[in-house]
Amino acid sequence: MHLSELASASQKVAATRSRLEKRAAIAECLRRADKDEVSLVVSYLAGNLPQGRIGLGYGAIRGFDAGQRAASPLLTLNDVDAAFNRIAATRGKGSQAARQEELAELFARATMDERDFLIRLILGELRQGALEGVLVEAIADAAAIDVAEVRRAVMLAGELPKVAEVALTEGRAGLARFRLTPLSPVQPMLAQPAADIDAAIESLGEAALEYKLDGARVQIHKVKSETRIFTRNLNDVTASLPDIVSAVQSCPAREMILDGEVIALHADDRPRPFQVTMSRFGRKSNVVAMTEKLPLTLYLFDCLYHDGDELIDRPGVERFARLSTATRPELLVPRIVTADRDTAAAFFDEALEKGHEGVMAKSLTAPYQAGSRGGDWLKVKPAHTLDLVVLAVEWGSGRRSGWLSNLHLGARDPETGGFVMLGKTFKGLTDELLEWQTRKLLELETGREGHVVHVKPELVVEIAVSQIQRSPQYPAGMALRFARVKHYREDKRAEEADTVATVRMLFEQQ
């Protein structure tokens, strides 16, 4: 397949708000792709490079939209992939110049439309609405397979391009290979916010209530003497968490997949700040010393697999019963089951008194919907917090001169694949955080307008707001009031940020 065909499909997807039209354009593109091109089609339309970061940012590709270009389409998808492989593999002295030379050769063979597509792909700016849900439906259409089967395979594989390749080359029989398997992580189930504890009980009826911890989500796999720990982004962090490995190895089950959270606690069992917990993750040196200095506590709340039994389709109450059998009581999250609002309110107050964020309310009958943010899990906090994406940032003045300070914040718009701005804030930023975000956001820079630096929409930040108000100033007609930075969520991807619909729901519930 020529790159021009994919660029044309991308333009069609971006030009329509109709989910059906997006789906049809992608499905047609997938049908035309050769077997070895399917995964590239899916990756590129999702705005991702299979190679990940390739060492080229805004500064490196500035000016590549001009210069020599092809008069007619010549590049194939495999040509582009090979070029990106060479760029990604370039290391050492003079690597930046070598990458730019390789990119110049690639762009010289591209037409104007292909060049525009490549630039936006490299910069992470393919905001065309080809999000995972639409891609899953398009893959199902192209392969003539029920969408539920594709969705389940993606849930279990955690890798959309691979599922697409198997679906279009092997059909239903191939998808059957994707099973819940210990040591292979799956996407975590997610939660929606609820206005308050009464709203949660009204929505779920009798429900399980658990402390909502401001820790780090982990998925733990155990097979006999081997234990592996994954973050919510499915990164393997086992080597950084030997204390958690020891806690799991002492459990009686032979094989299990567990969902939980780890958190750093003070001596009185009150939680430390989120950033303190995260300081344990990804550490490669002095791990033992850091473990002794800053031990983590494990709280488990779900069991997806237990000694040969897949549990994700079982109701929540059954999964927790298995969790209790497979592990030890001291590892379980504090939990009650109730339909009584007074009892629920008292449990909520208890969680707050102990320094936790609030409570999680969970359906007793729902299955484990990996990767889904549905209404079967609800999070209840005393103040609204939103996971938003940084779209741009302004240079500070006065005491903050020289630092990137005022954040432009956006919620995810599943219809367009982009982000809708809801407001700005610089409140809650310490000097340490200002220094960190300046360095991080400059790495994500895509362009500048005066004192405003535009960035790739990749960095998720948790924002506390006192109110969401009506505002004609912003596209969604809403704005954040008294927004304040709680902390950055490096453990979350932009695709996990809160949607405009979630913000509107909170606005209407006020």
Protein Blocks (a to p, Z undefined) as FASTA:
>chain_A
ZZklmmmmmmmmmmpcbfklmmmmmmmmmmmpcfklmmmmmmmmnopafklpnhiafklm
gojlgcjddfbdfbdfklmmmmmmmmmmpgcehklmmmmmmmmmmmmmpcfklmmmmmmm
mnopacghpafklmmmmmmmmnopafklmmmmmmmnopaklmmmmmmmnommlmmmpccd
ehiacddddddddfblmlmmmmnopadddddddbdddddddehjbccdddfkopafklmm
mmlmmmmmmpmbfbdcdddddddddfkopacdfklmmmmgopaghklmmmmmmccddddf
bdfbgghiafklpcfklmmmmmmmmmcfklpccddddfbfklmmmmmmmmmmnopabdcd
ddfkbccdehiacfkbccddfbdcdddddfbdcddehjlgoiafbdcdddddfknopacd
fbdcfehiafklmmmmmmmmmmmpgbdehjbccdddfbccddddfbdcddfkbmnopace
hiacfbdcfkbcfklpccfklmmmmmmmZZ
